Amino acid sequence: MKSYLTEFIGTFFLVLTVGLTVTAGTPFAPLAIGASLMIMVYMGGHVSGGHYNPAVSLAATIRGALPGARLVPYWVSQILGALVAALAVRFATGKTFAPAPGADVAVLPALLIEFLFTFALCLVVLNTATAKKTEGNSFYGLAIGFTIVVAAFAGGPISGGAFNPAVGIGPTVVNAMSGAGGYSSLWLYLLGPLLGGVVAALVFKMQEASA
C-alpha cells in the first residue's frame, strides 16, 4: 500500500505543477515541471521506485524491476493522482488544461515526439535507478527530472509535452467533463509513451547484455 500511496502523491504533485504553470502561462514551466518530478523522485524513489508515469512502470516491469502483479495497481494510483491534481487545479484557478499537439502539427509528428522523449525518459530511469552499475548513486533524480525539462522545452510545442499517459488521462478527463474539450488527442498520450516505455526496456536489456 505504501508504494501505491507514494505513486499517487508523486503523480499528484507532478500534474499539479503542470496544471498550475500551464494555466498561468509561466515562461519557464518546463523547468518547474522537471524540478517537480525530480523532487518527487527523491521523495519516493526508495519506496515505490518513483515512477509517477505508467510508461515508466511498464518499462520497469519488462526490465524486471517491478513485479507484473503490481503494474495495474501502479497505473491506477498514478491515474488517480493525475485526476485529483487536475481537479485541484480547476478548484484553485477556475481553469482546466489538457495536452494537445501544437497548432498545425500533424498526428504522426506529435506521436513521434511523444514516443521519442518517453523512450529517453524511460531509458534514463532504467539506467540510473535500476542498473546494478549505478546502484546507490545520488544523481538519479536530477537525471530523470532534467530529461523532462529537455523533453518539455524541445518537444512540448510539437506534441503537447505529456510524455506520460497519466498526464494525458487526468487533465483530459477533467477538461472534457468541464465542457472545455474532448478526447480526440488522448490516444497520442497513451500510444506514444507506452511504446516508448516498451522500446526503452528492450534497449536497456541489450545494454545490460553487452555490458
N, C-alpha and C positions, 0 to 999 in steps of 0.2 A: 504493500500500500504506500509506503514512503516514497518509492520510486515514481509511482503514478502521481502522487501529490506534487512531487518535485517537478515532473514534466508539465503538470498543469500550471504551476506557478511560473516556471521559466517561460513557457509559451505565452502565458498571460502578459507578462511584462514586456516580452519581445513585441507582441502585437499591439499592446497599449502604446508603446513607444512609436511604432509605425503609424498608428492612427493619430496620435496627438501631433506628431511632427508633420505628417502629410496634410491633415486638415488645417493646420496653422500656416502651411506654406513655408516651413523652416528651410532656409537655403542649404544648410548642411545636414539635412535629415539623414542621409546615408551614414554619416559619421555617428550620429546619435543612435541609429538602429544597430550598427555594428558594435558600438560600445555596450548597448543594452544586451546584445547576445553574449558578448564577452563576459560581462559581469555575472550574467545568469549561468554561463558555463562554469565559471569559477565557483558560483554558489552551489550548484548541484551536480557537477561532474562526478564527484566522488560518491554520490548517492545513486543517481539514475543513469549516469553517462552523459547527462546534459545535452540531450538530443534536441528537444523542442521543435522537431521537424519530422513528419512522417517519412520523408525520403531518407533522412539520416538514419532513422530507426530501421528502415528496410535494408539499407546498406549494412548496418551493424549486424542485422540478423543473417544476411547472406555471408558476411565475413565470419560469423560465429561468435560475435561479441555480445549478442542479445539472444536469449532463447526464443525460439519461434513462438512458443505459447504466450510470450509477453508482448508480441508485436501488436496485436489488435488492441489490448488494453493501453499500450503506449499511444497508439493512434487516437483512441477515444479520449484519453487525458489531454493530448495536445489539441485536438479539435475543440474540446470543451473550453480549454484555456483561451483559445482564439475567439470563440463565440462570446465568452464572458467579457473579454477585453474589448471587442468591437461594441458590445452593449455599453460598457463603461465609457468608451469614447463618445458614443451618442448621448449618454446621460450628461457627461461633463461639458460637451461642446455644442450639443444640438445638431451635430453633423454626423454623417456616415461616410464611409470610404470603401473602396474596393479596387483591387489591382485591375488594370486594363492596359492593353497594348497602346503604344503611342499613336498619335494621330497619323493616319495614312500608312501605318505599319501593317504589312500583310501577316497572315496567320503563321506561315512557315518560319519567317524570321523571328517572330515572337516566341514560337515554340522552341526554336533552336537556341535562343538566348537562355530561356528557362532551363533547357537541358544542360547546356554547357556550364553555366555557373553553378547549378546544383551539383553537377558532376564534380566540379572543382571543390565545392564546399565539402561534399561527402568524402572525397579523396583526402582532403586536408584533415578532416575529423579522424578518418581511419588511420592515417599515418602518424598523427600527433597524439591521439588519445587512446589508440588500441594496439599500436605496434609494439612489439617487445623491445625493439632497439631504441624507442623513445620513451619507454616506460619511466614514470616518475618525473618527467620534465615539468617545468613551471611555465612554459610558453604556450601550451596548447590552447588556452582560452584566447590569448592575444591573436594567435594564428587564425583561429576559427572566426573570431569577431571581425578581423580585418579582411578576411575573404569576403564577407558580406558587404563591408564598406566598398571594396573594389567592385563587387558584383552590382551593387545598387547604383554607384556612380556611373559605371561603364554600360551596364545592361538595362538599368531601370527605365531610361527614356524609351527604350525599344519595346521591351516585353511587359513593362509594368512593375517589374522587380519583386516578384514574390519569392521565387526560389525555395518554396516551402508550401506544400499542399494545405497546411493549417492556415497559413496567411492568405491563401486563396479562399478557403472554405468559410472561415469565420466572418470576415468582413463582407464577403459577397452575400452570404445568407442574411446578415443584419441589414445590409444595404437594400437587398431585394424586398425584405419584409417591411422596410420603411417606405417602399414605393419609389425608391430613388434609382433603381436599376434592375437588371435581370441576371440570368445565369449563363449568358451566351459565351462568355470568355472563361468560365470556370474550368472547363476541361483542359485548357492550356496549363493551368497551375496544378493540375493533377498529373497529366500525362508527362509533361516535360520534366518536372522534378523527380517523379518516381523512376522514369527511365534513367535519369542522371544518377540516381542512387544505385540502381542495378549495375550500370556500367562501371561506376566507381568501385563497387565491391569486387567486380571481376578483375578490374585493373589492379586493385590492391593485392589480390591473390597472386597475380602474375608478378608483382613487385616482390612479394614475400618469397615466392618460389625461386626467384633469381637472386635473392639477397645472399 
